[in-house]
Amino acid sequence: MSARVTPFDLTSQLVVVPGEMWGPRGERRGVNLIVDTGAAMTTIKPHVLDELGYSPRMGEYIARVGSVVGTEHTYTLCVDRFGALGFGFRRFLVNAAELSTHSDIQGLIGIDFLRQFDCTFQFSTGAIVLDPIAGRT
């Protein structure tokens, strides 16, 4: 596989990119995702997972997530397919948690996704370059 380049808006305070997810019955949904190199795990808002047909009962395990406002109890589950930044994965584990009041953001991409690649943020041009690491994708 070769490197993929995804543009982002240099005028935004957040690095937001489009992504897509599929539900257990094959439904596809586009999502806006923040690229967050400080997040260990890719996270999706629970209502988005609900709309795709997932439920907490399908979860893998309960997780505790710490932040500056305290500890939140969340759950993780495997989504059938998850794609962003030009790459996709099947049976991708995500965390279900509320993120912010931004209604146009449905989740964030964490290090668990990014560590499959050599990743470069080009802030001079507004581009993210992902080059797959052999054996990981």
trRosetta pair geometry for C-beta under 8 A, 3 or more apart (Angstrom, degrees):
i j d omega theta_ij theta_ji phi_ij phi_ji
1 87 7.9 68 171 -106 152 108
1 132 4.6 47 79 17 121 146
1 137 6.3 -62 33 94 150 137
2 131 7.7 -47 177 -130 43 77
3 129 5.6 11 177 -177 124 95
3 130 6.4 168 -153 86 72 42
3 131 4.0 -31 -94 -91 99 82
3 132 7.7 -155 -87 3 50 66
4 85 6.5 127 96 151 122 70
4 86 3.0 -154 158 102 157 162
4 87 6.5 -175 24 -39 147 87
4 129 7.5 167 83 -150 40 52
4 130 5.4 -9 56 58 87 94
5 86 7.6 64 37 -34 26 151
5 127 5.2 -11 -169 -170 102 122
5 128 7.2 153 -155 76 51 46
5 129 5.3 -18 -100 -99 77 75
6 17 5.5 36 150 -136 137 132
6 85 4.8 -101 -15 -132 150 64
6 86 6.0 -147 -57 -21 104 102
6 127 6.8 144 74 -157 39 66
6 128 4.8 -16 61 57 94 98
6 130 7.5 22 1 -1 107 105
7 126 5.6 37 -162 122 81 96
7 127 5.5 -41 -102 -98 55 72
7 128 8.0 -175 -88 16 9 74
8 12 7.4 -94 162 47 93 122
8 15 5.0 9 180 -153 163 78
8 16 6.5 140 -147 55 103 48
8 17 5.9 -65 -90 -72 102 87
8 35 7.6 -83 -86 10 153 128
8 126 5.3 -139 68 -177 61 84
8 127 7.1 165 16 -93 78 21
8 128 6.3 54 -16 -19 117 101
9 12 4.3 71 92 -6 112 111
9 16 6.8 -4 27 49 107 96
9 126 6.6 5 -129 -155 7 133
10 123 7.0 114 -123 -165 101 67
10 126 4.2 -95 -48 -80 97 117
12 15 7.4 146 91 -84 115 28
12 16 6.1 -60 129 12 164 107
14 34 5.1 -55 177 -126 125 109
14 105 7.8 -21 112 -91 160 141
15 34 6.6 99 71 -162 62 64
15 35 4.3 -46 101 45 117 106
15 121 7.3 -70 -105 -131 156 126
15 128 7.3 96 -179 -58 131 125
16 32 5.6 5 -175 -180 113 101
16 33 6.9 151 -153 78 62 37
16 34 5.7 -37 -94 -93 69 59
16 35 7.7 -158 -85 0 20 78
16 105 6.8 -105 -121 -102 119 100
17 32 7.7 157 79 -156 28 58
17 33 5.7 -31 66 67 76 90
17 35 6.0 46 4 -41 116 106
17 84 6.1 101 108 -171 119 104
17 85 6.1 35 141 -70 159 76
17 109 7.3 -13 52 -4 117 137
17 128 7.0 -56 -72 23 144 141
18 30 6.2 -25 -165 -167 106 105
18 31 7.4 136 -162 76 57 44
18 32 6.4 -43 -103 -101 56 57
18 33 7.4 96 -156 19 11 88
18 84 7.3 -171 106 -129 44 79
19 30 7.3 143 81 -161 42 57
19 31 4.8 -28 71 69 93 94
19 32 7.5 145 23 -110 83 11
19 33 4.6 32 -3 -9 127 131
19 82 7.1 1 172 -176 121 77
19 83 6.0 170 -164 93 76 54
19 84 3.5 -28 -106 -86 106 101
19 85 7.8 -10 -92 -12 92 65
19 107 7.4 -66 55 66 142 116
19 109 7.2 158 -65 -64 145 111
20 28 6.0 3 -178 -172 116 98
20 29 6.7 165 -152 84 69 40
20 30 5.3 -38 -97 -103 84 53
20 31 6.6 160 -96 16 28 82
20 81 7.9 -5 112 116 89 101
20 82 7.7 170 90 -153 51 39
20 83 4.9 -3 56 59 89 103
20 84 7.5 171 19 -67 56 64
20 88 7.8 -30 68 -104 97 117
21 28 7.4 160 84 -150 39 54
21 29 5.5 -17 61 60 85 90
21 31 6.0 30 -2 -10 105 129
21 44 7.1 44 -61 -112 161 152
21 48 7.5 86 47 150 147 113
21 52 6.3 -56 113 -95 114 159
21 79 5.4 -47 -158 172 110 151
21 81 6.8 161 -155 89 45 64
21 82 5.4 -2 -108 -107 81 69
21 83 7.6 -171 -74 25 42 68
22 26 6.3 -26 -173 -148 112 32
22 27 6.6 155 -156 79 61 42
22 28 5.2 -27 -97 -94 79 66
22 29 7.7 162 -90 16 32 71
22 52 7.3 139 157 -162 22 127
22 79 6.9 133 62 162 60 99
22 80 4.7 -73 94 78 102 112
22 81 4.1 34 25 46 119 101
22 82 7.9 -126 20 -61 75 43
23 26 6.8 -31 70 40 76 20
23 27 4.2 11 30 52 118 96
23 28 7.9 -133 7 -62 79 26
23 29 7.4 58 -32 -6 98 109
23 52 3.3 -171 -82 170 108 86
23 53 4.0 93 178 33 131 109
23 54 6.5 -138 -138 -32 86 81
23 79 7.7 -62 -103 -154 35 92
23 80 6.7 43 127 15 13 123
24 52 7.6 111 4 137 68 89
24 53 5.0 -122 38 108 92 121
24 54 6.5 127 -19 -78 109 68
24 58 7.5 -128 -56 -124 144 161
24 80 6.0 155 -96 -42 44 122
25 53 5.3 119 7 -42 104 177
26 80 7.7 -70 -85 95 41 165
27 52 5.7 -166 82 -145 115 70
27 53 6.5 126 27 -7 125 120
29 48 7.0 -177 113 -168 149 94
29 51 7.0 88 -84 105 161 115
29 52 5.8 -109 2 -84 133 105
31 44 7.2 -45 -149 -128 163 104
31 48 6.4 57 -106 -158 123 149
31 106 3.9 -103 -152 68 101 136
31 107 5.7 16 160 22 139 108
32 104 5.7 3 47 150 156 75
32 105 5.3 -94 100 -112 106 47
32 106 5.7 113 48 11 65 87
32 107 8.0 153 86 37 46 65
33 84 5.7 -37 44 -120 152 146
33 105 7.3 103 -109 -157 21 82
33 106 6.9 -51 -73 65 65 79
33 107 5.1 -24 -111 82 88 83
33 108 5.8 137 -168 -117 81 25
33 109 5.1 72 152 -29 131 91
34 99 7.8 169 22 172 128 148
34 105 5.9 16 -32 -150 100 132
34 107 7.6 -148 25 112 75 40
34 108 4.3 -29 64 -111 90 92
34 109 7.2 -155 90 21 43 72
35 85 7.8 79 -93 -67 122 126
35 108 7.3 160 -92 -163 11 79
35 109 5.0 -20 -113 58 61 113
35 114 7.7 93 -160 -72 99 126
35 128 6.7 168 -74 -89 171 156
36 39 4.0 49 107 1 119 115
36 108 4.4 10 4 177 125 131
36 109 6.6 154 25 68 72 54
36 110 6.0 -25 76 -96 95 60
37 111 6.5 73 -154 -75 52 88
37 114 6.9 -37 -108 37 77 170
39 42 7.5 102 119 -84 125 29
39 43 6.5 -98 -176 -4 144 113
39 108 5.6 94 16 116 166 131
39 109 7.9 141 67 100 126 32
39 110 3.8 -98 108 -110 99 99
39 111 6.6 -175 88 -6 55 81
40 110 5.7 10 94 177 22 135
40 111 5.6 -42 -136 40 35 114
40 112 6.7 56 152 -36 57 95
41 63 8.0 -55 39 -174 162 170
41 76 7.4 -66 174 -107 152 121
41 93 7.6 -63 -153 117 113 96
41 94 7.3 139 160 -150 100 41
41 95 4.6 88 113 -20 128 121
41 110 4.6 69 99 61 10 164
41 111 7.6 -37 -55 47 29 76
41 112 5.1 28 -119 -9 55 133
42 82 7.2 110 127 165 158 155
42 92 7.3 -9 61 153 147 114
42 93 7.9 131 52 97 102 58
42 94 5.0 -66 100 -119 97 83
42 95 6.9 161 87 18 45 82
42 107 6.9 39 174 160 81 122
42 108 6.7 -159 -146 96 54 59
42 109 5.5 -14 -113 -133 98 43
42 110 4.5 -137 -58 21 46 93
42 112 5.7 -102 -10 62 87 111
42 113 5.1 68 -59 -29 124 116
43 74 7.9 -36 -133 -175 110 161
43 94 6.5 138 -113 -177 23 89
43 95 4.4 -35 -104 73 80 101
43 96 7.4 158 -157 -91 74 12
43 97 5.2 -42 -160 45 123 101
43 99 6.3 137 114 -79 126 112
43 107 5.5 -171 99 -156 57 87
43 108 5.2 17 50 46 93 90
43 110 6.6 76 -12 -36 81 119
44 48 5.3 -107 170 75 104 127
44 49 5.7 113 109 -51 122 99
44 79 7.6 58 3 -48 156 141
44 94 5.0 25 3 156 108 143
44 95 7.4 154 22 76 63 50
44 96 6.2 -31 73 -106 80 61
44 106 6.4 2 -150 146 79 86
44 107 3.9 -29 -104 -93 57 135
45 48 4.8 90 69 0 86 106
45 49 7.5 -162 95 -4 46 86
45 96 7.6 39 161 -158 15 67
45 97 7.5 -68 -110 87 43 35
45 98 6.1 46 -131 -112 86 48
45 99 6.1 -89 -76 3 91 100
45 106 5.5 -106 19 -162 111 58
45 107 6.1 -130 -8 -70 71 74
46 49 5.6 -58 -152 39 40 111
46 50 6.1 44 152 -23 72 105
46 56 7.9 -2 -142 -63 119 95
46 96 4.7 74 -89 176 78 108
46 97 7.2 59 -38 -69 92 11
46 98 6.9 -41 8 -58 100 70
47 50 5.3 -48 -145 36 36 118
47 51 6.3 41 154 -23 66 102
48 51 5.8 -51 -149 33 30 112
48 52 6.7 24 152 -13 61 108
48 106 4.7 91 -77 -167 152 114
48 107 6.8 -95 48 -42 159 107
49 52 5.9 -62 -153 39 32 109
49 54 4.1 -60 173 66 92 125
49 55 7.9 168 132 -69 103 21
49 77 7.1 107 -155 54 142 132
49 79 7.5 -118 -120 -88 95 110
49 94 7.8 -169 -85 89 123 129
49 96 5.4 -53 3 -112 155 119
50 53 7.9 83 178 -40 29 11
50 54 6.7 -86 -77 68 29 71
50 55 6.9 62 -112 -94 71 61
52 79 7.6 14 114 -137 154 111
54 58 5.4 -109 -158 54 79 141
54 77 5.9 148 -169 103 132 154
54 79 7.0 -65 -65 -102 145 80
54 96 8.0 -157 116 -83 132 137
55 58 5.4 105 59 -1 67 98
56 59 5.3 -13 -170 -24 54 123
56 75 5.2 106 -140 34 88 162
56 77 7.9 -145 -128 -47 34 131
56 96 7.3 -135 -95 73 78 156
58 77 5.2 60 108 -139 91 137
59 62 7.3 61 137 -66 144 55
59 75 3.9 -49 -126 169 150 125
59 76 6.1 106 -159 67 91 41
59 77 4.6 -88 -109 -69 52 97
59 96 7.4 -94 -100 16 112 129
60 75 7.7 149 44 174 61 83
60 76 4.8 -42 49 95 107 94
60 77 5.7 165 -11 -103 84 42
60 78 6.5 82 -52 -23 120 84
60 93 6.6 -24 1 -131 156 110
61 75 7.1 -176 97 -150 31 71
61 76 5.8 5 54 43 71 105
62 73 6.2 -9 -176 -171 108 99
62 74 7.4 149 -162 82 60 38
62 75 5.5 -44 -106 -99 54 77
63 73 7.4 151 81 -158 45 51
63 74 5.0 -26 67 71 95 88
63 75 6.6 148 14 -111 84 21
63 76 5.6 66 -23 -28 125 103
63 95 6.1 -68 54 -128 152 108
64 71 5.4 -2 -175 -174 104 113
64 72 7.3 154 -156 76 55 39
64 73 5.9 -30 -100 -100 68 61
64 74 7.6 151 -99 23 19 77
65 71 7.0 152 76 -156 40 60
65 72 5.1 -21 62 62 94 91
65 73 8.0 166 18 -94 77 14
65 74 5.4 20 -6 6 118 125
65 95 6.9 94 -67 180 136 147
65 97 6.0 -15 23 -97 156 162
66 70 7.6 -102 -142 146 63 26
66 71 5.2 -29 -97 -98 69 78
67 70 6.8 0 61 51 77 37
67 71 7.8 155 21 -91 66 32
67 72 7.0 9 11 0 111 108
72 97 6.2 102 113 -144 136 120
72 98 7.8 -122 -166 45 157 88
74 95 5.5 46 127 -178 142 97
74 96 5.7 177 -176 75 98 61
74 97 4.1 -42 -109 -75 140 102
75 95 7.7 159 90 -154 30 59
75 96 5.2 -6 66 46 76 113
76 93 5.7 22 172 -176 117 98
76 94 6.7 178 -150 89 75 34
76 95 5.2 -41 -95 -98 84 57
76 96 7.0 -180 -95 4 29 80
77 93 7.3 -173 103 -141 19 63
77 94 6.6 -20 64 58 64 78
77 96 6.5 24 13 -28 102 117
78 91 4.7 -3 -178 -164 129 69
78 92 6.6 139 -153 63 70 26
78 93 5.3 -40 -91 -84 70 62
78 94 7.8 124 -116 13 24 72
79 82 5.2 89 77 -54 126 102
79 91 7.7 171 75 -132 40 22
79 92 5.5 -23 55 62 89 84
79 94 5.7 18 -12 6 112 122
80 90 6.7 -32 168 -151 53 75
80 91 6.9 -12 -138 -70 32 51
81 88 6.0 12 -176 178 99 119
81 89 7.1 168 -150 87 57 42
81 90 5.4 -29 -96 -104 75 61
81 92 7.2 59 -155 5 23 109
82 88 6.5 170 89 -152 40 73
82 89 5.5 -12 60 58 88 88
82 92 3.9 -85 25 55 125 148
82 94 6.8 144 -85 -52 153 121
82 113 7.9 -103 120 -103 127 122
83 87 6.6 -162 -145 102 76 35
83 88 3.3 -29 -94 -95 99 98
83 89 7.4 168 -80 16 57 56
84 87 7.2 -18 69 59 48 69
84 88 7.8 115 8 -89 44 62
84 109 5.6 -140 98 -84 158 134
84 113 6.9 16 58 178 120 153
85 109 7.2 77 -20 -129 122 170
85 113 7.9 126 27 147 130 123
85 128 6.1 -66 -131 102 114 129
85 130 5.3 79 149 -11 123 144
86 130 6.5 180 56 51 114 121
87 116 7.5 -159 129 97 157 134
87 117 7.5 -174 -1 -60 159 131
87 130 6.5 -97 -11 109 127 147
87 132 7.3 139 -102 -77 143 104
87 137 6.6 -69 -157 -145 137 134
89 92 4.2 97 95 -74 115 116
89 113 7.7 -143 0 -124 138 86
92 113 7.8 36 -164 -93 130 95
93 112 7.3 -79 77 157 97 153
94 107 7.5 -26 -163 -151 133 144
95 110 7.9 44 15 -12 117 148
99 102 7.5 -44 99 44 106 97
99 105 6.6 -94 89 114 138 116
99 107 6.9 161 -34 -120 148 33
99 108 6.4 145 -125 -18 145 110
100 105 6.5 22 56 68 112 133
102 105 4.1 37 105 16 122 113
105 108 7.7 22 173 -63 116 77
109 113 5.0 -75 -167 56 93 146
109 114 6.7 103 144 -45 105 95
110 113 6.1 111 63 13 55 93
110 114 7.2 -120 122 5 34 100
111 114 5.3 -65 -135 49 39 107
111 115 5.5 47 166 -36 76 104
112 115 6.5 -43 -138 21 19 111
113 116 6.7 -57 177 12 40 111
114 117 6.2 -81 -168 48 50 98
114 119 5.2 -20 -166 -42 102 157
114 130 7.8 -124 -137 -114 67 114
115 136 7.6 -121 123 -170 72 149
116 132 6.6 -28 144 -135 89 73
116 133 6.2 -153 172 31 42 99
116 136 4.5 -177 -144 135 71 118
116 137 5.1 98 171 -72 119 89
117 130 4.1 -17 -177 -163 160 92
117 131 5.9 131 -166 60 91 40
117 132 5.6 -56 -105 -97 81 36
117 133 6.1 -166 -109 -15 22 86
117 136 7.7 -147 -51 92 43 133
117 137 7.4 44 -69 -54 80 128
118 130 7.5 145 72 -157 49 46
118 131 4.5 -17 57 62 99 103
118 133 6.2 116 -29 -68 77 89
119 128 6.9 -15 -165 -173 92 95
119 129 7.2 155 -155 82 43 57
119 130 5.6 -7 -104 -104 77 72
119 131 7.8 -159 -69 26 37 70
120 128 7.2 159 82 -158 52 48
120 129 4.4 -4 56 54 103 104
120 131 8.0 33 -1 -3 102 103
121 127 7.9 164 -158 90 42 47
121 128 5.7 -18 -105 -106 64 76
122 125 4.8 -4 127 43 118 98
122 126 7.2 -41 94 28 83 15
122 127 4.4 0 54 60 117 88
122 128 7.4 -163 19 -78 78 27
122 129 6.6 54 -18 -12 113 104
123 126 7.2 38 -145 -74 36 46
132 136 6.8 -168 -174 68 82 93
132 137 4.2 -76 -145 17 123 144
133 136 4.5 32 77 20 98 131
133 137 7.1 124 51 -13 59 95
